[in-house]
Amino acid sequence: MANLELNGIRKAYGATPVLDGVSLSMDAREFVAFLGPSGSGKSTLLRIIAGLETLDEGEVRLEGRRIDRLPPGDRGVAMVFQHYALYPHMSVRENMAFGLRNARVPKAEIEARVAEAARVLEIHEHLDKKPAQMSGGQRQRVAIGRAIVKPPKLFLLDEPLSNLDAALRMRTRIELAQLRSRVDAAFIMVTHDQAEAMTLADRVVVMNDRRIQQVGPPMEIYSRPANMFVARFVGSPAMTLAPVELVPGDGRYARVRLGDGAEVETRVARSELPAGGTLQVGLRPESVTVAANGAATTQAKVELVERLGERTLVYARLSDGAAITAEDEGYSRVQVGETIGLRIRGAAAHLFGADERGYHAEAQPE
């Protein structure tokens, strides 16, 4: 039985729809990330599961029991908010115990639960401190600890790392990953940061325009995007998308022609493509490399060189004006303004139809 089931969730604020027929199931102990831009509906969906928003249509079931009509405290879920929501006048111990006291849990049990949560989160030395005496990362752990003590069947994390600086965000991300093995519960995290989603989640739910665009393991989302939105949104830098023409032929795989005349032999089955209509090719930066003219597929003029240490990203334009992003070695000699050769690895190319649906290689390239 699925741990959580969402069936046909719809929500609108007045005449403005926010969620449109969202359905999803997840297993016990699974970590799922809701990933999408602002306004995609991911936070509203999380709040509906938590009971902080009502739905207009649909059902929310946890372990087979319908919970969307229950008050938040009776649902078996715990939410960790983006802004911690700690009581500044209370100690860490009091913050973590507050919900249990309201639920009239016996004092001895409260103390035991708080002590165990503090041990798991490694904040036992800070139990008598006030939130203002702690770092942002420690306060976030207190907020998580307040959820752990319940203990819930499902954790809901609303942008839990967005208020932290880069170094602290990385450290807290590691702590969240370690926490999973210590807690017997499922996790849903809302984030707009794809690095968080790709690092922590068993499955990523990509949302946009009130709907789920794709659900799958992180690398499946990256390597086989369902449509052009997912292709653009997941991956940094974004996938290059450029209009192409299908070269006539009877070969098994589609051969396409870029706007500058260069041709690319893909591993996308010709028989899978829609008849007629426009096509766009999708290329990840690692599929396009700087090459000597003899080995190059095409040429492009360099507009920006981004040196990242272990690799260099080259942003360039083909002769027809189409933008393309390529990779080069860390000690690249490429300079802005020069024309360079680019080798396109067609076996890793994606194609997208007029309806923006993605078509991918039959077998993943090595």
N, C-alpha and C positions, 0 to 999 in steps of 0.2 A: 504493500500500500504506500502511495506517495505521502510524504510528510506534509506537504502543502499543496493545495490545488486551488488555482484561480480559474473560474469558469465565466467567460463572457462579461468581464468587468467593464462597465460603462460609467462615465462620470462627466458632468457638465456643470459649469458655473453660469447659471442663467442660460443665455443662448450660445455660450462658448464651450464647445466640447473639449474635454481634457484627456479622456481615455475612451477608446472606441473598440470594444469587443476584445479585451485582453484576456488570454487564457494561457496558463502555464502550470506545470507540475514540477515539484522538486522532491528529492529523496531526503531521508533523515541523514543528518551530519554532512549534507552537501553545502558547499559555499557557492552562492550564486551572486553575481554582480549585475546590477542594473546600470548600464552604461548608455549615456546619451547626452546631447546638448541641453542647455537650459530651455525649459518649455516643452520637453519631449514627453512629460507625464510621469517620469520615474519616481520623483519624490511624492507625488500625489498617490501613486500606486502603493508606495511603502506606507504612507499614512493611512490608507484604507485598510491595509493588512493589520496595522497597529490599532485601528479603531479611533484614530484621530480625525478621520474624514468618513462620511457615509458614502456608499455607492448608490447609483441610480438603478443599475441593473447588474445581475450576476450573483455569484456566490464565492465566498472564501471558506475553504475547509482546511482544518488542521487535524491530521491523523484521523480523517474521516468525519470529524465533527464540524458542523457548520458554525463558524464563529463571527460572521459579519453582522449578526444581530446582537452580539454580546458586548458588554462594556469592556473597555481596554484591559482592566485589571483581571478579567475572567477569561482572557483569550489564551493564556499560556505563552505570550510573547513578551519580549523586553526590547525597548528601543534606546539606542544610544544616539543622542542628538549632536548636531554639528557644533553647537556652541556650549557643550558640556552640561549646561543647566544645573550647575551645582549651587547649593545654598552657601553663600559666602560667610555667614555667621556660624556655620556648623563645622565641626571637625570632619576629617575624612571618614572616621568611624561613624559619626552621626549621619553623614550624607549617605553612606552605604546602607545603614540600618533603617533609614527613614521609611521606606516603603514597607518593610517588614513590620515595623511598629504599627503602621496604619492598618496592616492586615491582621494585627493582634497575634503575631507569631510569638511563642514563649521566649522570654529573655535569653535563656541559656542557648536556645537554638539560634537566635539572632547572633549572639556572640560567636558561636561556632561557625556559622555561615560566613560572617564578615571576616573572621580570621582565616578561613580557608580561601576565600576569594582574594584577600590581601596576599596570601602566600603564593597563589597561582600567578598573580599579576606583579609580584615582587614589590609591593608597596607597604609591606607590614611595618617598616620603620617609619612610615609617614602617617600612621593612623590618627595621631593626635594633632596633626597640623591642620591649619585652615587652607582652603584652596589658594588664597593669595600668596601663601608661602611656598607654592609648588610651581614647577615648570609646566609649560603647556602639555608636554607629553605625559607628565605625571597626572595632571588633571584629567586628561583623556582616559587614562587607565582607571582613575577613580570612577568616571562615568561608566566605563565598561564594568567595573566591579559592582556598581550599584545594580546593574542588570544581571550579573552572574549570580548574585545571592538569592535570586527568586526561587529556584533556578528555572529558566524558561525552556520551552521546547524549540523556540526559534528566536534568534537574535536579529534585530533590525538595526542596521548601522547607516545613519544618514550623513553622508559626506564626513566620515569620522576623522579624516586627516587634513581637511582643507584649511584649517586654521593654523597648521604647523609650518615652520620653515622647512626648507628642503632637506637639511640633514636630519632633523627630528622626524620628518615625515618618513624618511627611509627607515629609521630605527624603529618607529612605531609600526610600520608595515611589517617588519620582521617579527615584532612582538605579536601582532595579530595572527600571523601565519603560525607561530608557535602555540598561540592560545587555542587554536582549533583542535590540537591533539589532546588538550587537557580538559575540554568541555564537551559534554555529550549533548550537542544541540546542532541545529542547522543555522546557517548564517545567510542573510541577504544584506548586501551593501549597495547603497546608491552612490555613484560617483560619476564625475565627468572626466576623471583622469584615467586614461586607458592603461597607463603603467600599473596603477593599483589593481584594475580589473584583471589584466593579463597575469599579474604576479600572484594574486590571492585566490582567484575564483577557479572552481572546477568547471563551471559553465558561465558564459557571459551572455546576458540578454541585452541586445542592442535595441534601443528605443528611439523613435523619432516620429513626429507628426501624429502623436496620440496612440501609436501602435507599436507592437514588437516587430522589428525588421528581420532579426535573425537570433537564433539561440544555438549555442554550441560551445565546445571546448575552446579555450583562447586561441590556439594555433589554427583550428578549423575556421574560426571567424577571420583570422588574419590571412590565411592562405586560400580560402574559398569563400570570399564575400558573396552574400546572396544578391546584392544589388549595388548600384553605384554609390548610394549613401553610405553603406557599410564600408565599401572600398575606400571612400574618401575619409571617413571619420576614424577608422581604425588603422593605425600605422603612423609613425612619425619619422621622417616627413611623410606627407600624404602620397598615396599612389598617383603616379602620372596617368592622366586620362586624355586621350587624343583621338579625334575622328579618323577612321580608316575605311578603306574599301576592301571588300572581299575579292581576291584575285580568282577569276574563273579557273576551274580545273576539276578533275575527278579524283584527286588524292584524298586519303583518309582524313587528313588534318587540314584545318583552315589556314590558308596563306593570305595575309593582309598587306595592303599597301598604305603606308603613311602619307601624309599630305605633301611631303617633300619628295615622294617617289620611291623611297626605300621600302623594301619588302621584308616581312618577318614571317617565318614559318612557325606557327604555333603548334601546341599539342592539343588544341581544342578540336573535338570531332566536328567535321563539316556538317555531318548529318544532324547534329544537335542544334545548330543555329536556325533561327527563324528565317523563313523565306522572304527575301526582299527586306526593305527597311534599312535604316542606318545602323552602323556599328561603331563602337569605340573600343580601343585597346587600353588595357590597364597594365601598368608596369610598376612594380615595386623598385625602389632605388637600387637594391642589391641585384636586380635583374638587368641593370644597365651600367656598364663599366666603361671607363676611359680606355681607349685602345689606339694602337698605332693604325695609321690609315689602311694598311694592308689587311688588318683583321677587323676593321670597323664595318658596322652595318650602315651607319649614316654619319653625318657631321652636324655640329651645333655650335652656336656662339655662346660663350660663357658670360653669365650675368652676375653670378655670386659664387664665391668659394667659401664653404664653411668647414673649418678645420677642427676636428673633434678628437685629435690625438691618434687613436687607433685606426681611424678612417677619415676620409675627406668626402664631404657631400658637394657635388657640383650642380648648380642650378643653371640651366642653359635653355636656348631656344633653337628649334629646328628652322630651316630656311623658310618654311611656310608660316612661322610665327608661333607654332605650338610649343608650350613649355614642357620641359623634360628634366627630371632629376636623376643624377647618376652618382655612382660611388667611384672613388679612387683610393689608392693607398694612403696611409697616414702622412707620408712625406711627399705628397703630391706637388708637382711643379706647375700645375695648371694655374693660369692667371686670368683675371677678369678681362674680358674683351677679346680674347683669342678664340679662334675656331679650332675645335678639337674633334677627333674621331670618337664615336661611341659604338660599343658592341652591345647589341640587344639580344638577350638570351630568350629566344622565342618559346622554349619549352616551359618557361615560367610565366608566360603572358596570359592575361585574362581578356575575355571579350564581353562586351555588354551590348544588349539589343536596344531598340528604340524605347522599350518599356523599362529600361534600366536593369533588367534581370541579368545576373552574372552567369557566364559560361566559362568553365575551367578545364585545365588539362586533365586528360583521362587518368594519368598516373602522375603523382607528384615527382618533379625532377629531383635528382639527387643533389 
